[in-house]
Structures are given as structure tokens and as C-alpha cells.
Amino acid sequence: TTRNMLSTDGTDMCRQVVSIRSSSPIKKGFITLFQQDERMQGAPPYTQLSFALYGPLEDGKPQAEVLRSHLWPVRELVEEIPHSKPLPAGEYLVAIFTPNKVPDRQLTLVLQLDVTGHCEVTTAEADDEMRKKLALASALSGPARAIGPASTHGAWLPDG
């Protein structure tokens, strides 16, 4: 289990992404995003948040959006990596989306992953180039749709 402290900066996506490098398949797991409980004295009301898992990375580019959470204003968002759909070994990124562009919100991303081999979790800055790569991975992960003789793919980003 790892806990990663992150914060929002007033943009629609946290500037920090969480990198997961696994030397063996991720057999199953949970990804949970927490924000401060609004019932605590002085805590701000919940803001809408979502996250997505991208990967595996090839030459620094995520190949697909693997999973995404709901876009909800709740204390915790939880998504499962089911044992029926293990993830191959490799590098993955978790990006957090904040469509209301709330600044200075403290968040905690908890990863509970079942991995046999070595698994390294770090944070990195997401520059504009990385944001474009994540957007492309989300778009290409969407369902195929036929439009006349053409076929297209598309999906909204996890920030709605």
C-alpha cells in the first residue's frame, strides 16, 4: 500500500501524476482518491474529482486509458483493478482531474496493488506534452463508432 499526497493548483488536472512501475503483472488492486472530510471543522465542501489510470507506457506515451473513476464530489473515489483483468508489467500513470479548477485542495491517492515482483511508485510533473498524450490515450480508448464508411474512436476526458 502506498499513499501519495497531492494538491490541486487551480487547473482542470493536477500537475502531478503518480507513476507506477511494476516488474510483474498487477494481479488485482484498488485505487482510492481521498479529499478531506467536509464534516471536519474548517474543512471545505467536497469538490468534483475524478482520476484515470493510463498505460502501459511505450516510449513515454500511454497506450490507453485503462480505467477511470466517476466524477463525483465525495470524500473517496474507489476503483478496482479486478483479478479477472490483470494489468501487464510496465509503467502506468494515474492522473487526477479537477473540472471546477479548485486551488490548494489537499488530496491523498492510495494504491493497494497485488504485485509479485518489484513495484515502484513515484510522482512526476505533468507538462503540457504529457497532458496531450493523456488526452489522446483517452480519445483512442473510447468505443469505435461507424459513421458511414468511416470508423471513429472518441471519449471525453475524465473531467467531464
Rosetta silent file (secondary structure, phi, psi, omega in degrees, C-alpha in Angstrom):
SEQUENCE: TTRNMLSTDGTDMCRQVVSIRSSSPIKKGFITLFQQDERMQGAPPYTQLSFALYGPLEDGKPQAEVLRSHLWPVRELVEEIPHSKPLPAGEYLVAIFTPNKVPDRQLTLVLQLDVTGHCEVTTAEADDEMRKKLALASALSGPARAIGPASTHGAWLPDG
SCORE:     score description
SCORE:     0.000 S_00000001
   1 L     0.000  131.555  175.103    0.000    0.000    0.000 S_00000001
   2 E  -124.850  147.381  176.053    1.302    3.442   -0.899 S_00000001
   3 E  -120.183  129.339 -178.196   -0.069    6.868   -0.027 S_00000001
   4 E  -122.089  119.204  179.044    0.705    9.816   -2.269 S_00000001
   5 E   -85.982  127.697 -178.941   -0.018   13.351   -1.119 S_00000001
   6 E  -133.903  166.550  175.106   -1.069   15.660   -3.952 S_00000001
   7 E  -145.653  151.681  177.868   -2.684   19.071   -4.239 S_00000001
   8 E   -82.310  157.088 -177.035   -4.769   20.924   -6.777 S_00000001
   9 E  -130.084   17.740  178.100   -3.441   24.090   -8.363 S_00000001
  10 L    88.206    7.609  175.118   -6.487   25.760   -9.912 S_00000001
  11 L  -108.180  176.260 -176.680   -6.271   23.943  -13.265 S_00000001
  12 L   -81.376   -2.692  176.546   -8.518   21.183  -14.606 S_00000001
  13 E  -146.791  136.863  176.698   -5.915   18.494  -13.912 S_00000001
  14 L   -57.353  139.094  178.807   -3.414   18.130  -11.075 S_00000001
  15 L   -70.067  -17.705  178.714    0.064   18.999  -12.290 S_00000001
  16 E   -99.222  138.247  170.505    1.367   15.907  -10.533 S_00000001
  17 E  -118.346  155.359  178.238    0.755   12.398  -11.818 S_00000001
  18 E  -102.911  126.197 -179.243    1.543    9.200   -9.953 S_00000001
  19 E  -100.868  133.852  176.799    3.784    6.752  -11.794 S_00000001
  20 E  -119.855  117.977  176.917    3.570    3.008  -11.129 S_00000001
  21 E  -114.867  114.851 -176.809    6.424    0.852  -12.461 S_00000001
  22 E  -119.582  131.429  179.724    5.834   -2.856  -11.999 S_00000001
  23 L   -83.189   -9.736  177.777    8.253   -5.629  -12.988 S_00000001
  24 L  -137.732  165.867 -178.906    5.446   -8.197  -12.931 S_00000001
  25 L   -57.421  147.591  172.529    1.720   -8.115  -13.721 S_00000001
  26 E   -88.477  104.992 -172.267   -0.598   -6.241  -11.376 S_00000001
  27 E   -68.265  -38.676  178.188   -2.886   -9.143  -10.459 S_00000001
  28 E  -169.634  171.228  177.659   -5.561   -7.013   -8.797 S_00000001
  29 E   169.622 -178.877  177.373   -5.859   -3.895   -6.698 S_00000001
  30 E  -135.403  142.741  172.784   -7.664   -0.752   -5.654 S_00000001
  31 E  -120.318  125.666 -177.188   -7.008    2.893   -6.379 S_00000001
  32 E  -129.149  131.091  175.966   -8.617    5.352   -3.957 S_00000001
  33 E  -110.752  121.283 -179.770   -8.616    9.150   -4.092 S_00000001
  34 E  -109.071  143.569  163.853   -9.419   10.909   -0.807 S_00000001
  35 E  -123.258  161.825 -174.608  -10.239   14.519   -0.077 S_00000001
  36 L   -58.097  137.541 -179.748  -10.613   15.980    3.404 S_00000001
  37 L   -63.878  121.120 -176.501  -13.849   15.003    5.134 S_00000001
  38 L   -67.892  -12.711  178.407  -16.160   18.028    4.928 S_00000001
  39 L   -78.437  -11.131  178.536  -17.635   17.133    8.330 S_00000001
  40 L   -78.996  142.547 -177.859  -14.376   18.157    9.999 S_00000001
  41 L   -58.337  129.241  177.817  -14.299   21.663   11.419 S_00000001
  42 L    83.653   -2.908 -179.515  -12.850   24.131    8.912 S_00000001
  43 L   -77.333  142.078  177.249  -12.852   21.658    6.025 S_00000001
  44 L   -73.969  161.188  175.838  -14.057   22.937    2.640 S_00000001
  45 L   -65.891  156.252  178.771  -17.034   21.302    0.934 S_00000001
  46 L   -60.558  146.059  174.342  -16.245   18.394   -1.375 S_00000001
  47 L  -115.406  154.819  178.180  -15.312   19.288   -4.935 S_00000001
  48 L   -65.938  129.830  177.899  -15.883   17.177   -8.017 S_00000001
  49 E  -138.366  157.283  169.269  -12.876   14.977   -8.725 S_00000001
  50 E  -152.659  164.993  174.626  -12.056   12.025  -10.923 S_00000001
  51 E  -142.045  160.590  176.667   -8.969   10.035  -11.807 S_00000001
  52 E  -139.136  148.353  175.777   -7.844    7.790  -14.613 S_00000001
  53 E  -105.907  126.783 -178.358   -5.191    5.097  -14.937 S_00000001
  54 E  -118.105  146.068  173.885   -3.187    5.173  -18.179 S_00000001
  55 L   152.851 -170.722  -15.406   -0.734    2.689  -19.599 S_00000001
  56 L   -66.985  156.447  179.828    1.277    0.803  -20.193 S_00000001
  57 E   -81.082  138.161  172.259    3.713    3.461  -21.364 S_00000001
  58 E  -129.623  119.920 -176.303    5.737    2.896  -24.523 S_00000001
  59 L    54.262   38.553  177.231    8.413    5.475  -25.296 S_00000001
  60 L    80.536    2.217 -179.017    6.831    7.750  -22.676 S_00000001
  61 E  -112.639  128.742  175.384    3.350    7.555  -24.231 S_00000001
  62 E   -69.301  135.905 -178.150    0.405    5.832  -22.550 S_00000001
  63 L   -79.716  -26.028 -177.054   -1.154    3.277  -24.862 S_00000001
  64 L  -163.945  161.717  166.248   -4.655    3.518  -23.394 S_00000001
  65 E   -86.259  113.060 -173.296   -6.872    4.756  -20.617 S_00000001
  66 E   -79.427  -43.368  176.908   -7.125    1.576  -18.557 S_00000001
  67 E  -155.852  160.477  175.719   -9.793    2.694  -16.101 S_00000001
  68 E  -143.252  150.466  177.960  -11.483    5.824  -14.835 S_00000001
  69 L   -87.242  173.229  170.515  -13.399    6.772  -11.742 S_00000001
  70 L   -70.137  162.022  173.465  -16.731    8.519  -11.546 S_00000001
  71 L  -102.373   93.132 -172.817  -16.739   12.318  -11.480 S_00000001
  72 E  -134.336  149.084  171.826  -18.263   12.872   -8.047 S_00000001
  73 L   -91.877   78.622 -176.828  -17.983   15.341   -5.134 S_00000001
  74 L  -131.733  166.779 -179.430  -17.352   12.723   -2.437 S_00000001
  75 L   -66.975  -38.828 -179.435  -14.788   12.034    0.272 S_00000001
  76 E  -140.958  136.764  173.815  -13.368    8.998   -1.502 S_00000001
  77 E  -110.447  128.611 -177.709  -13.439    7.649   -5.039 S_00000001
  78 E  -126.221  132.970  172.411  -12.537    3.958   -5.373 S_00000001
  79 E  -130.540  145.510 -176.879  -11.862    1.923   -8.500 S_00000001
  80 E  -106.649  140.175  165.114  -10.857   -1.722   -8.680 S_00000001
  81 E   -96.483  102.022 -172.560   -8.355   -3.485  -10.875 S_00000001
  82 L   -72.754  149.436  178.953  -10.213   -6.816  -10.917 S_00000001
  83 L   -63.230  -21.155  178.347   -8.364  -10.130  -10.726 S_00000001
  84 L   -77.149  -12.168  179.329  -10.216  -11.131  -13.917 S_00000001
  85 L  -135.132   65.675 -179.614   -8.435   -8.299  -15.791 S_00000001
  86 L   -65.069  155.273  179.157   -4.833   -8.120  -14.516 S_00000001
  87 E   -97.841  136.593  178.982   -2.548   -5.445  -15.935 S_00000001
  88 L   -66.134  159.292  176.351    0.657   -6.490  -17.684 S_00000001
  89 L   -56.802  148.925  178.744    4.016   -5.487  -16.226 S_00000001
  90 E   149.063 -166.781  179.684    5.092   -1.989  -17.196 S_00000001
  91 E  -106.741  137.186  179.836    4.694    1.663  -16.311 S_00000001
  92 E  -130.418  156.515  177.295    1.315    3.273  -15.647 S_00000001
  93 E  -124.985  140.461  171.629    0.227    6.800  -14.741 S_00000001
  94 E  -110.929  122.626  177.833   -2.634    7.969  -12.539 S_00000001
  95 E  -112.732  141.723 -179.024   -3.911   11.464  -13.395 S_00000001
  96 E  -111.309  130.377 -176.078   -6.357   13.408  -11.227 S_00000001
  97 E  -110.333  137.000 -177.124   -8.919   15.700  -12.836 S_00000001
  98 L  -131.064   80.647 -173.402  -10.485   18.748  -11.157 S_00000001
  99 L   -61.684  -24.774  178.659  -13.084   20.243  -13.536 S_00000001
 100 L   -83.370   -0.949  175.935  -14.042   23.008  -11.080 S_00000001
 101 L    53.951   43.853 -179.523  -10.393   24.154  -11.056 S_00000001
 102 L   -76.646  127.802  178.576  -10.297   24.414   -7.268 S_00000001
 103 E   -87.151  159.143  169.580   -6.880   25.571   -5.984 S_00000001
 104 E    54.754   39.414  176.051   -4.976   24.358   -2.908 S_00000001
 105 E   -99.871  123.366  179.998   -7.042   21.237   -2.188 S_00000001
 106 E   -82.720  129.412 -177.497   -5.040   18.537   -0.411 S_00000001
 107 E  -127.917  155.000  174.874   -5.645   15.049   -1.802 S_00000001
 108 E  -128.725  125.561  175.824   -4.378   11.571   -0.983 S_00000001
 109 E  -106.196  120.214 -178.946   -4.104    8.838   -3.599 S_00000001
 110 E  -109.220  128.507  177.583   -3.871    5.358   -2.078 S_00000001
 111 E  -113.074  125.348  175.114   -2.698    2.418   -4.182 S_00000001
 112 E  -122.789   99.611 -171.598   -3.288   -1.141   -2.986 S_00000001
 113 E  -120.219  137.188  175.975   -1.782   -3.401   -5.636 S_00000001
 114 E   -95.432  100.739 -176.921   -1.197   -7.145   -5.690 S_00000001
 115 E  -130.811  132.037  179.388    2.192   -7.460   -7.408 S_00000001
 116 L   -78.116  -42.949 -176.500    4.633  -10.361   -7.061 S_00000001
 117 L   -88.214 -157.435 -179.212    7.747   -8.545   -8.317 S_00000001
 118 L   -75.622  137.569  177.476    9.184   -5.100   -7.721 S_00000001
 119 E  -136.335  119.510 -178.724    6.749   -2.172   -7.849 S_00000001
 120 E  -111.727  131.096  179.800    7.967    1.436   -7.641 S_00000001
 121 E  -120.648  124.689  179.575    5.557    4.333   -7.107 S_00000001
 122 E  -137.352  169.176  171.958    6.688    7.945   -7.642 S_00000001
 123 E  -111.885  151.676  179.453    5.167   11.303   -8.510 S_00000001
 124 E  -144.229  158.380  176.517    6.093   13.376  -11.529 S_00000001
 125 E   -81.040  137.284  177.065    5.090   16.692  -13.049 S_00000001
 126 L  -100.269  104.161  178.305    2.666   16.530  -15.975 S_00000001
 127 L   -81.629  179.719 -177.372    3.725   19.139  -18.528 S_00000001
 128 H   -60.986  -35.108  178.981    1.605   20.236  -21.498 S_00000001
 129 H   -64.556  -42.618  178.287    3.097   17.487  -23.688 S_00000001
 130 H   -65.679  -39.260  178.078    2.101   14.797  -21.192 S_00000001
 131 H   -59.187  -40.333  178.450   -1.404   16.274  -20.934 S_00000001
 132 H   -64.712  -40.135  179.263   -1.751   15.937  -24.729 S_00000001
 133 H   -65.769  -38.470  177.608   -0.601   12.304  -24.564 S_00000001
 134 H   -66.543  -41.575  179.111   -3.158   11.540  -21.846 S_00000001
 135 H   -62.445  -41.870  179.120   -5.934   13.210  -23.869 S_00000001
 136 H   -65.366  -41.843  178.572   -5.002   11.166  -26.946 S_00000001
 137 H   -61.794  -40.395  177.342   -4.953    7.934  -24.919 S_00000001
 138 H   -63.902  -44.861 -178.045   -8.451    8.726  -23.566 S_00000001
 139 H   -63.321  -42.501 -177.640   -9.778    9.529  -27.035 S_00000001
 140 H   -76.068  -14.839  179.189   -8.352    6.368  -28.596 S_00000001
 141 H   -86.136   -9.615 -179.107   -9.672    4.212  -25.758 S_00000001
 142 L   -69.944  166.799 -178.394  -13.259    5.164  -26.482 S_00000001
 143 L   -68.886  148.280  176.485  -15.618    2.841  -28.302 S_00000001
 144 E   -75.585  140.312  178.321  -15.457    2.578  -32.101 S_00000001
 145 E  -132.907  134.677  177.913  -18.403    4.091  -33.948 S_00000001
 146 E   -87.032  131.900  174.259  -19.275    3.711  -37.590 S_00000001
 147 E  -128.067   97.323 -173.914  -20.138    6.887  -39.465 S_00000001
 148 L    61.210 -131.035 -179.229  -20.983    5.865  -42.998 S_00000001
 149 L   -81.789   -6.471 -177.076  -17.944    4.109  -44.451 S_00000001
 150 E   -98.748  158.909  174.649  -15.621    5.512  -41.749 S_00000001
 151 E  -125.637  132.302 -179.204  -14.996    4.323  -38.210 S_00000001
 152 E  -122.622  161.591  172.948  -14.075    6.717  -35.411 S_00000001
 153 E  -123.025  151.559  176.934  -12.986    6.456  -31.795 S_00000001
 154 L  -176.354  152.639  177.422  -13.669    9.006  -29.118 S_00000001
 155 L  -162.625  151.269  173.461  -14.197    9.660  -25.454 S_00000001
 156 L   -76.721  153.525  171.932  -14.421   12.614  -23.101 S_00000001
 157 L   -66.680  159.344 -177.924  -11.606   13.220  -20.672 S_00000001
 158 L   -64.922   -6.510  179.016  -12.394   12.082  -17.117 S_00000001
 159 L   -89.941   12.362  174.824  -13.085   15.684  -16.068 S_00000001
 160 L    86.014    0.000    0.000  -16.400   15.640  -17.910 S_00000001
